[in-house]
Amino acid sequence: MPFYLFQGSYTSAAMNAMVETPQDREAGARHLIESVGGTMHQFFFCMGDSDVMAIAEMPNDEAMASCALAIGASGAFSAGKTTKLLTSAEGMAAMKGAQDALAGYVPATG
């Protein structure tokens, strides 16, 4: 199954709710991911551009998109970003595929 990195930023209302009543957001994320057949491998709170990050293994792009849409529709996030991840083996296969693709490719610069 493919891996994905989700990065999200909470709204100020969501941050306020978590400060007033601390909550285990990892459990909520795990439930959401598992509801579409995925597995959450890691969940992190962050300092920087994102407030949270999760690494999940999902059945397919549609399952990940379902999670991202649900998160966006929840109103708890002001921003979110999903990145599809490749394993090292998948990266190597892509490099070999690029070799084959380059054999017949002519760039605009000649």
C-alpha angles and dihedrals in degrees: 000000000000122000126229137190115214119194120187142178120210124226116247089251091056091047090050091051092051092049093048092045113016110220139185101248090174089069091052092049092047091051092050093048094046091049089069095043098267135129123226111218101178139004122192138180108218143198114222134039093347130047096203139017129191131188112208138174110219135185092239146329092280092058091051091046089052090056093046091049092048091050091048092048092051093075091223095105130065093192141006138182131192123202122188109224129212125210117232090258091051090049091052091049089051090051090052090047089052089055090056092044092051092055091075100026122108113192122221089251091062 
